[in-house]
Structure formats: structure tokens, C-alpha cells
Amino acid sequence: MSLNRREMLAVSGLGLVGVGLSGAFAGSASAATPSVKWGGPTVDGYGPLYNAGPDLALPKGFSYTTFGRAGSRMSDGLPTPGCHDGQALFAAGHGKVRLIRNHELDLDIPKITQKALTSKKAYDRAGPAGCTSSLYNLATGKLEESFLVLNGTLDNCSGAPTPWGSWLTCEETTDGIGAGYEKPHGYVFEIPAASRGLIEPIPLKAMGRFEHETAPVDPKTGIVYLTEDNGDPGDGFYRFIPKRPGRLAAGGQLQMLAISGDKDYDSASGQRVGEVLDCHWVDIDEPDPSDAEDNPGSVYSQGRAKGGCRFYGLEGSSWANGGVTFVASEAGDTENGQIWRYQPTSLSTGTLRLLFESPNEKTLNQPDSITVSPTGTVVMAEDGDGEDIDGGDNWLRILTGSGTIANLARVIAPLDLHYWDPEDFPQPGAVGASEMSGPCFSADGKHLFVNVQYPGVTCVITGPWGRSLA
């Protein structure tokens, strides 16, 4: 099932930049070696943070530039949609990169962020979400073009780049006709990175209708791994085996991870960091169930009935070093998050290991988006108490080699997402704050792209990445 070079380049002709750090963060945690439940207090990895601008606090020596603020005019004449979420970088030649970015919109989001996504080639004319494409010059630090590339979807949360040069964008809802939309939602869509305008949106229904998060791809087999964030009664960790690797629209088999020898396994609590669990996979018979809108956990329930493992709050994931590192944002004995690692051992089996579990919200508070370097460095964007009514902070953090959590960046101003409305952002480009999302690095490891999600802006962080962590 391995992809040959021709297949990997066939879709777009663009090379994937990569989601790792290319050697940055020397001495940080390897996804291939056990960590510890807690190695000590959270530290400022590169030193104390300072306000580097209106959006982010960073260590001394680091700085950032921004582009793509919600409401700013794009090259196609449309305003940039808001709610920036998952994204990936693709090489575009001449020192430039192509960024494909999700916009996690639904009908509860202020109108300022909806205007860009209500016309032209819509999958669903009532769906306000989609994706944008941006060409960014690394040398000049300038945005050279941007345009809408996917239209009419809903709650596009995260996704993953493919080895053949496309972005898999995932809907984190199963709403549909019953909720007032024209079509069912809860699918994965594929966007060739070389697209020069709006694509014809095709839902990849064989990959399941559930509350999707991410979809990293094994470059050797073309197998796609998928995380789910439904909450109660639980979430599954899935894989999609395509009939034709690199041609996802041709269909395939959706499966859910199961722990061998324990058909009722629940990973949400009572786990031991470093313990290795043997795994296998169970088939999902109906990946696109007719009751998915009323029962978002319909796919999960099928897998659970066959012995599939229960996770809780699965969010970001990343393929690196022959396996998938993923987070269970609200799991663990204190419900502050777990970091898991799945390693395939054959086409039908693998191992699962808990790399880290947060002991309290001060150490790590519900990790969400992640990226992993080729050496195993885990970089996480929090989605925790920075959005609670009582306030707090949202951080970008690193899992270090000693098992500690190191601070890398912080969103400056808290924003309570439960109480925001259009008046919070009276004009395009207004500064707000929330979680960070979509961290990804350029191939040289010198530029970290990350979003401040609400109302939406992309930040490009540069600095002395090779400096040793505290």
C-alpha cells in the first residue's frame, strides 16, 4: 500500500513543508521514549515572556508579524473570515509558502466573520465555514495573496496535510437539515494546495460522519488517522484504510482502535504514564449513519459495541517518527489533558502509550492543537481556562525531555467565548484574544505559524529556536 513518488506529488505538485521543528528545541521530549506524569513546575522555556505586540507574549529575542486578520480584504475581494483554526504549510518555491487555513464558523458567530463564506460554489449555502489559501514570503515577511478556497462547510476545526500535497479539513459537527442547513455535515473535505480558487467541495463520506478534529496521514501506507471530539458518551481514535492510497475519494474502510484483551477499555482516567498497551482495530460498518445528526456519537457507538477504546476530548494529532501523537484534551484524573502516542506494528496491530498526563491546570490546561517535530518535540496550544468566565491564560507550551511543561507563548488578553457577541469586535482587525490554534513550522524550523483564533489572526513567530530550553 506504499505511495510511490509519482502518487505523492500527483495532486498538486507542491512539496509539503512539514509540521515539525526541523531540529529546534534541542533536548526536548521524544515521542519514542517514555515521559513522566509530572517532572516539576511549568517553566519559561526560553526565559520570561514579555508583550511582543498586542496579541502575544514571547521570550526575549523572539518577535512576530501578523497577517490575515478577520475582516481584512483578500485578493479575491472578499473579507478574510474569522475564527482561524487548523492549518498547514506547503512549499511554493522562491522562499515562499502556501498556507491553507480552516475557519471554524457556525451560525452563532458574529456576522463580520460570515460575509466571506455565503456565496459561490458552496457545499451548503447555509454553511458559513470553509478554508482560505494564503501565499506568504518568508524572506520579506509579507502576505502576497489570499483567497477563499473552500466554501459552505460548517465548524471546520482542524485537519492535516497529506504527503501528496493537499489539506484535509474536518467538520466538528454533525448538524444538517434538521438544524436548518441544506445538507448534512460532519465530513472530511480535501483541498489540493495548488488550487487557485474555490474548489468543488466533495464530502469524503467513507471517512465517517462524526465530530472530526484531525486527520494525519502515514506517508508509507496512505492510511489516515482521525480524532473525534464529541465528549459524552466518549470519543474514538480511528483510521481510514483507502482502497487507493492517495485517492481518498475512491473509498475505503473506517476502523476504530481497540485495546487487545479488554473490550471495555476506558482511557479517560486511571492510566499509567509509560505503560504500553497492545492494540488492534475494529471495523465501522456504517461510517455515514442515517441517525448521525440526532446522535453525533453514532459512529463511536458502533465501534464501542465491538470493543473499541473510549477516549475523552480527542483534539490535535500529528504524524511523526512512524506514529501518531494525539491529545485527549479533557481526560486524565484531573481532567486537564493527556498526550498519547500510537505506533503501528503491522497493518492490523499497534501499541498505545500515554506520554504525559497533566496533574493540574497550572501545569497544562487542556491541550488542543499540537505539532510534533521529527525528533519528537511536542508543541501544544492550550484550550483551557483562558476562555472561562473567571478568566485565565491560554498558552503555547512544550513537553520537554525531563517531562516538564515549558512556556513558549501566551495570548495577552483573555476572552470569554461563552459570552462574546458582535459588539465585542466593532470593526475589522479589532484585537481580541482566545486560544491559539494551528501551530506549524516552516521546513527550516525558523518560522512558527500559529493563530489567535478569535476573532482571528495568523502570527508568524521567529527567534533563537536553537537556544537551549530552561
C-alpha positions as CSV (number, residue, x, y, z in Angstrom):
1,M,0.0,0.0,0.0
2,S,3.0,2.3,-0.1
3,L,2.7,5.5,-2.1
4,N,5.2,6.0,-4.8
5,R,6.8,9.4,-5.5
6,R,4.5,9.9,-8.5
7,E,1.4,9.4,-6.4
8,M,2.7,11.6,-3.6
9,L,3.1,14.5,-6.0
10,A,0.2,13.9,-8.3
11,V,-2.4,16.1,-6.7
12,S,-0.7,19.5,-6.5
13,G,3.0,19.3,-7.5
14,L,3.8,21.2,-4.3
15,G,6.1,19.8,-1.6
16,L,4.8,19.6,1.9
17,V,6.7,21.9,4.1
18,G,6.2,19.8,7.2
19,V,4.7,20.3,10.6
20,G,7.8,19.6,12.7
21,L,10.5,21.8,14.0
22,S,13.4,20.6,11.9
23,G,15.8,20.3,14.9
24,A,14.5,23.2,17.0
25,F,14.1,22.7,20.8
26,A,17.2,20.5,21.4
27,G,16.8,18.2,24.3
28,S,13.0,18.2,24.3
29,A,10.8,15.1,24.8
30,S,10.9,12.3,22.3
31,A,7.6,10.7,21.3
32,A,9.6,7.4,21.1
33,T,10.6,7.3,24.8
34,P,8.5,7.3,27.9
35,S,7.9,10.5,29.8
36,V,6.7,11.0,33.4
37,K,3.4,12.1,34.8
38,W,4.9,15.3,36.1
39,G,8.6,16.4,36.1
40,G,8.2,19.6,38.1
41,P,6.7,23.0,37.8
42,T,6.0,24.7,34.5
43,V,8.9,26.8,33.4
44,D,9.5,29.6,30.9
45,G,11.4,27.6,28.4
46,Y,13.4,30.4,26.8
47,G,13.1,32.8,29.7
48,P,10.3,35.1,31.0
49,L,7.7,36.2,28.5
50,Y,7.1,39.8,27.6
51,N,4.4,41.5,25.5
52,A,5.8,41.3,22.0
53,G,2.8,43.0,20.5
54,P,-1.0,43.3,21.1
55,D,-1.6,39.6,20.6
56,L,1.2,37.5,22.1
57,A,3.7,37.5,24.9
58,L,7.0,35.9,23.9
59,P,10.5,35.2,25.3
60,K,13.2,37.9,24.9
61,G,14.8,37.6,21.4
62,F,11.6,36.4,19.8
63,S,9.2,38.5,17.7
64,Y,6.2,38.1,15.5
65,T,4.4,39.5,12.5
66,T,0.8,39.1,11.6
67,F,-1.4,38.7,8.5
68,G,-4.9,37.7,7.7
69,R,-6.9,39.5,10.4
70,A,-10.6,38.8,10.4
71,G,-12.3,41.3,8.1
72,S,-9.2,42.4,6.2
73,R,-9.6,42.4,2.4
74,M,-8.3,39.3,0.5
75,S,-7.0,39.2,-3.1
76,D,-10.4,37.8,-4.3
77,G,-12.1,40.9,-2.9
78,L,-13.8,39.1,0.0
79,P,-13.2,39.9,3.6
80,T,-11.0,37.4,5.5
81,P,-13.3,35.1,7.5
82,G,-12.6,34.8,11.2
83,C,-12.2,32.0,13.8
84,H,-8.8,30.8,12.4
85,D,-8.1,27.2,13.4
86,G,-6.1,24.3,12.0
87,Q,-3.7,24.9,9.1
88,A,-0.7,23.6,7.2
89,L,2.2,24.9,5.2
90,F,3.2,23.8,1.7
91,A,6.3,24.8,-0.2
92,A,5.6,27.2,-3.0
93,G,9.1,27.9,-4.3
94,H,11.3,31.0,-4.2
95,G,11.3,31.2,-0.5
96,K,7.5,31.2,-0.3
97,V,5.0,29.0,1.4
98,R,1.3,28.3,0.8
99,L,-0.8,28.3,4.0
100,I,-4.2,26.5,3.9
101,R,-6.2,27.6,6.9
102,N,-9.5,26.5,8.5
103,H,-12.2,28.9,9.7
104,E,-14.3,27.3,12.4
105,L,-17.5,29.2,11.8
106,D,-21.1,28.4,12.6
107,L,-24.3,30.4,12.6
108,D,-23.7,31.6,16.2
109,I,-20.5,33.5,15.1
110,P,-20.8,37.3,14.6
111,K,-21.8,38.4,11.0
112,I,-18.4,40.1,10.5
113,T,-16.9,36.7,10.1
114,Q,-19.6,35.2,7.9
115,K,-19.7,37.5,4.9
116,A,-16.9,35.8,3.1
117,L,-18.5,32.4,3.1
118,T,-22.0,32.8,1.9
119,S,-21.6,32.8,-1.9
120,K,-20.0,30.9,-4.8
121,K,-19.5,27.1,-5.1
122,A,-20.9,26.4,-1.7
123,Y,-21.2,22.8,-0.5
124,D,-24.1,24.2,1.6
125,R,-25.4,27.7,1.0
126,A,-26.3,27.9,4.7
127,G,-22.9,26.8,5.9
128,P,-20.7,29.8,6.9
129,A,-17.4,28.0,7.3
130,G,-14.6,27.0,4.9
131,C,-10.9,27.5,4.2
132,T,-8.6,30.2,2.8
133,S,-5.3,29.9,0.9
134,S,-2.5,32.4,1.6
135,L,0.9,32.9,-0.1
136,Y,3.4,34.1,2.3
137,N,7.0,35.3,1.6
138,L,9.3,34.0,4.3
139,A,12.1,36.4,3.3
140,T,10.1,39.6,3.3
141,G,7.6,38.6,5.9
142,K,4.8,39.7,3.6
143,L,1.5,38.2,2.6
144,E,1.4,38.2,-1.3
145,E,-2.1,36.8,-1.9
146,S,-5.1,35.2,-0.2
147,F,-8.4,33.9,-1.3
148,L,-11.3,31.6,-0.4
149,V,-10.7,28.0,-1.4
150,L,-13.5,26.1,0.3
151,N,-17.0,27.4,0.9
152,G,-20.2,26.3,2.6
153,T,-19.0,23.9,5.2
154,L,-19.5,24.0,9.0
155,D,-17.2,24.2,12.1
156,N,-14.0,23.4,10.2
157,C,-11.9,22.8,13.2
158,S,-8.6,21.1,12.4
159,G,-7.3,18.6,9.8
160,A,-3.9,17.6,8.4
161,P,-1.7,17.9,5.4
162,T,-1.3,14.9,3.1
163,P,2.0,13.6,1.7
164,W,0.7,14.2,-1.8
165,G,0.1,17.9,-1.4
166,S,-3.4,18.6,-0.1
167,W,-5.1,19.7,3.1
168,L,-7.7,17.5,4.8
169,T,-10.2,19.8,6.5
170,C,-12.5,18.4,9.1
171,E,-16.0,19.4,10.2
172,E,-16.5,19.2,14.0
173,T,-20.3,18.9,13.9
174,T,-23.0,16.5,12.6
175,D,-25.6,19.2,12.2
176,G,-27.6,19.1,9.0
177,I,-31.1,19.6,7.6
178,G,-32.7,19.3,11.0
179,A,-30.7,22.2,12.2
180,G,-31.6,24.4,9.2
181,Y,-28.8,23.6,6.8
182,E,-29.3,22.4,3.2
183,K,-27.0,19.3,3.6
184,P,-25.7,17.0,6.2
185,H,-22.4,17.9,7.9
186,G,-19.7,16.0,9.8
187,Y,-17.3,15.1,7.0
188,V,-13.8,15.5,5.8
189,F,-13.1,17.5,2.6
190,E,-9.8,17.5,0.6
191,I,-8.2,20.7,-0.8
192,P,-5.3,20.5,-3.2
193,A,-2.7,23.0,-2.1
194,A,-2.2,24.2,-5.7
195,S,-5.8,25.3,-6.0
196,R,-6.1,28.8,-7.4
197,G,-9.6,29.5,-6.3
198,L,-12.7,27.8,-4.9
199,I,-12.7,24.1,-5.3
200,E,-15.7,21.9,-5.9
201,P,-16.5,20.6,-2.4
202,I,-16.8,16.8,-2.1
203,P,-17.5,15.2,1.3
204,L,-15.4,12.1,1.9
205,K,-18.3,10.1,3.4
206,A,-16.4,6.9,3.7
207,M,-14.2,8.6,6.3
208,G,-17.1,8.9,8.6
209,R,-19.8,11.3,9.7
210,F,-18.9,12.4,13.3
211,E,-17.4,15.4,15.1
212,H,-14.0,15.3,13.4
213,E,-10.8,17.0,14.7
214,T,-7.7,15.9,12.8
215,A,-6.6,13.5,10.1
216,P,-2.8,12.9,9.9
217,V,-1.6,10.5,7.2
218,D,1.0,7.7,7.3
219,P,3.2,8.6,4.2
220,K,4.2,4.9,3.8
221,T,0.8,3.4,3.6
222,G,-1.6,6.3,2.9
223,I,-3.6,5.3,6.0
224,V,-5.4,8.3,7.5
225,Y,-5.8,8.5,11.3
226,L,-8.7,10.5,12.7
227,T,-9.6,12.0,16.1
228,E,-13.1,12.7,17.4
229,D,-14.2,15.4,19.9
230,N,-17.8,14.6,20.8
231,G,-17.5,14.3,24.5
232,D,-20.1,12.1,26.2
233,P,-20.5,9.2,25.9
234,G,-16.9,9.2,24.6
235,D,-14.7,9.6,21.6
236,G,-12.9,7.2,19.2
237,F,-9.5,7.1,17.7
238,Y,-10.0,6.0,14.1
239,R,-8.1,5.1,11.0
240,F,-9.2,5.1,7.3
241,I,-7.6,2.5,5.0
242,P,-8.1,3.8,1.5
243,K,-8.9,1.5,-1.4
244,R,-6.4,3.5,-3.4
245,P,-3.7,5.3,-1.3
246,G,-3.6,8.9,-2.2
247,R,-7.1,8.8,-3.7
248,L,-9.4,9.2,-0.7
249,A,-12.5,9.8,-2.8
250,A,-12.3,6.2,-4.1
251,G,-13.5,5.0,-0.7
252,G,-12.1,2.6,1.9
253,Q,-12.6,1.1,5.3
254,L,-13.1,3.1,8.5
255,Q,-11.9,1.4,11.8
256,M,-11.7,2.3,15.5
257,L,-8.8,1.5,17.8
258,A,-9.4,-1.3,20.4
259,I,-7.2,-2.4,23.3
260,S,-6.4,-6.1,22.9
261,G,-7.7,-8.2,25.8
262,D,-10.1,-5.6,27.2
263,K,-13.2,-4.9,25.1
264,D,-14.4,-2.3,27.6
265,Y,-11.2,-0.3,28.0
266,D,-11.7,3.4,29.1
267,S,-8.6,5.5,28.7
268,A,-10.1,8.7,30.3
269,S,-8.8,8.0,33.8
270,G,-6.8,5.6,35.9
271,Q,-3.9,5.5,33.4
272,R,-0.2,4.9,34.0
273,V,2.3,7.1,32.0
274,G,4.7,4.9,30.0
275,E,2.6,1.7,30.1
276,V,2.4,0.0,26.7
277,L,-1.0,-1.3,25.6
278,D,-1.3,-3.7,22.7
279,C,-4.0,-2.6,20.1
280,H,-6.0,-3.8,17.2
281,W,-8.7,-2.3,15.0
282,V,-12.4,-3.0,14.7
283,D,-14.5,-2.2,11.5
284,I,-17.1,0.5,11.4
285,D,-20.0,-1.0,9.4
286,E,-21.8,2.3,8.8
287,P,-19.4,5.2,8.5
288,D,-22.2,7.6,7.3
289,P,-25.1,6.6,9.6
290,S,-28.5,8.0,8.9
291,D,-29.0,9.0,12.6
292,A,-25.8,11.0,12.9
293,E,-27.4,14.4,13.2
294,D,-29.6,13.4,16.1
295,N,-26.9,11.1,17.5
296,P,-23.4,12.6,16.9
297,G,-21.9,9.5,18.6
298,S,-23.4,7.0,16.2
299,V,-20.1,6.0,14.7
300,Y,-18.4,5.9,18.1
301,S,-21.2,3.6,19.4
302,Q,-20.7,1.2,16.6
303,G,-17.0,0.9,17.4
304,R,-17.6,0.7,21.1
305,A,-20.0,-2.1,20.7
306,K,-17.2,-4.1,19.0
307,G,-14.7,-3.4,21.8
308,G,-13.3,0.0,20.7
309,C,-11.4,2.0,23.2
310,R,-13.1,5.0,24.9
311,F,-11.2,8.3,24.9
312,Y,-12.4,11.7,26.0
313,G,-12.0,15.0,24.3
314,L,-9.6,14.0,21.4
315,E,-8.2,17.0,19.7
316,G,-5.0,17.7,17.9
317,S,-2.7,15.0,16.4
318,S,0.4,14.8,14.4
319,W,2.2,12.0,12.4
320,A,5.9,11.9,13.2
321,N,8.6,9.2,13.6
322,G,6.4,6.4,12.4
323,G,3.4,7.0,14.6
324,V,0.6,9.4,15.7
325,T,0.9,11.7,18.8
326,F,-2.5,13.0,19.9
327,V,-4.1,14.7,22.8
328,A,-7.2,13.9,24.9
329,S,-7.9,17.5,26.0
330,E,-10.3,16.9,28.9
331,A,-9.1,13.5,30.1
332,G,-6.9,12.4,32.9
333,D,-7.5,12.0,36.6
334,T,-7.7,15.8,37.0
335,E,-9.4,16.4,33.6
336,N,-6.6,18.6,32.4
337,G,-5.4,16.6,29.5
338,Q,-3.4,13.6,28.3
339,I,-0.8,13.1,25.5
340,W,-0.9,9.7,23.8
341,R,1.2,8.0,21.2
342,Y,0.0,5.3,18.8
343,Q,2.7,3.2,17.0
344,P,1.6,0.7,14.3
345,T,3.4,-2.6,14.5
346,S,1.7,-4.2,11.5
347,L,-1.2,-3.4,9.2
348,S,-3.6,-4.7,11.8
349,T,-1.9,-4.1,15.2
350,G,-0.1,-1.5,17.1
351,T,0.8,-0.1,20.6
352,L,-0.6,2.8,22.6
353,R,1.3,4.6,25.3
354,L,0.5,7.6,27.5
355,L,3.3,10.1,27.2
356,F,2.1,12.7,29.7
357,E,-0.9,13.4,31.9
358,S,-1.4,16.8,33.5
359,P,-1.7,16.8,37.3
360,N,-3.3,20.3,37.4
361,E,-4.4,23.2,35.3
362,K,-1.3,25.2,36.2
363,T,1.0,22.7,34.6
364,L,-1.1,22.1,31.4
365,N,-4.7,23.1,30.9
366,Q,-6.5,21.1,28.2
367,P,-4.1,20.9,25.3
368,D,-5.7,21.2,21.8
369,S,-3.8,21.8,18.6
370,I,-0.4,20.2,18.5
371,T,2.6,19.7,16.2
372,V,5.4,17.2,16.6
373,S,9.0,17.5,15.3
374,P,10.9,14.7,13.6
375,T,12.8,14.3,16.9
376,G,9.6,14.0,18.9
377,T,9.2,17.5,20.3
378,V,5.6,18.1,21.2
379,V,4.3,21.6,20.9
380,M,0.8,22.3,22.2
381,A,-1.7,25.1,22.1
382,E,-4.0,25.2,25.2
383,D,-7.8,25.5,25.1
384,G,-8.3,25.9,28.8
385,D,-9.4,28.4,31.4
386,G,-8.4,31.4,29.2
387,E,-11.9,31.1,27.9
388,D,-13.7,30.7,31.2
389,I,-15.9,33.4,32.8
390,D,-13.5,33.7,35.6
391,G,-10.6,34.4,33.2
392,G,-7.2,32.8,32.9
393,D,-4.4,32.3,30.4
394,N,-4.1,30.3,27.2
395,W,-0.5,29.2,26.4
396,L,1.6,27.6,23.7
397,R,3.6,25.0,25.6
398,I,6.3,22.4,25.0
399,L,6.8,18.9,26.5
400,T,10.4,18.8,27.5
401,G,12.8,15.8,27.7
402,S,12.6,15.8,31.5
403,G,8.8,15.6,31.5
404,T,8.2,19.2,32.4
405,I,6.0,21.6,30.5
406,A,7.8,24.8,29.2
407,N,6.0,28.0,28.2
408,L,6.7,29.3,24.7
409,A,4.0,31.9,24.2
410,R,0.9,33.4,25.8
411,V,-2.2,35.1,24.5
412,I,-2.2,38.5,26.2
413,A,-5.9,39.3,26.8
414,P,-8.4,36.7,27.9
415,L,-11.7,36.3,26.0
416,D,-14.7,34.5,27.4
417,L,-16.1,32.7,24.4
418,H,-19.4,31.8,26.2
419,Y,-20.4,35.4,26.4
420,W,-19.0,37.2,23.3
421,D,-21.1,38.8,20.6
422,P,-20.6,41.1,17.5
423,E,-20.2,44.2,19.7
424,D,-17.0,42.7,21.1
425,F,-15.4,43.3,17.7
426,P,-16.9,46.5,16.2
427,Q,-14.5,46.8,13.2
428,P,-12.3,44.6,11.1
429,G,-8.9,44.0,12.7
430,A,-10.1,44.6,16.2
431,V,-7.8,42.9,18.7
432,G,-9.3,40.1,20.7
433,A,-7.8,37.0,22.4
434,S,-8.6,33.4,22.9
435,E,-6.9,30.1,22.4
436,M,-4.1,29.7,19.9
437,S,-4.6,27.2,17.2
438,G,-2.9,25.5,14.2
439,P,0.8,25.6,15.1
440,C,3.1,24.6,12.3
441,F,6.7,25.3,11.4
442,S,8.4,26.1,8.1
443,A,10.8,23.5,6.8
444,D,13.8,25.3,8.1
445,G,12.4,25.5,11.6
446,K,12.8,29.2,11.8
447,H,9.1,30.3,11.4
448,L,6.3,29.2,13.6
449,F,2.9,29.9,12.2
450,V,0.1,30.0,14.8
451,N,-3.3,31.6,15.0
452,V,-5.1,33.6,17.7
453,Q,-8.4,32.0,17.0
454,Y,-11.0,34.7,17.8
455,P,-11.8,37.0,16.1
456,G,-8.9,35.6,14.0
457,V,-5.3,36.5,13.0
458,T,-2.3,34.5,11.9
459,C,1.0,35.1,13.7
460,V,4.5,34.2,12.4
461,I,7.0,33.8,15.2
462,T,10.7,34.0,14.7
463,G,13.6,33.9,17.2
464,P,16.6,31.9,18.5
465,W,14.9,28.4,18.3
466,G,18.2,26.6,18.7
467,R,18.8,28.1,22.2
468,S,18.6,25.5,25.0
469,L,15.4,25.3,27.0
470,A,15.4,26.1,30.7
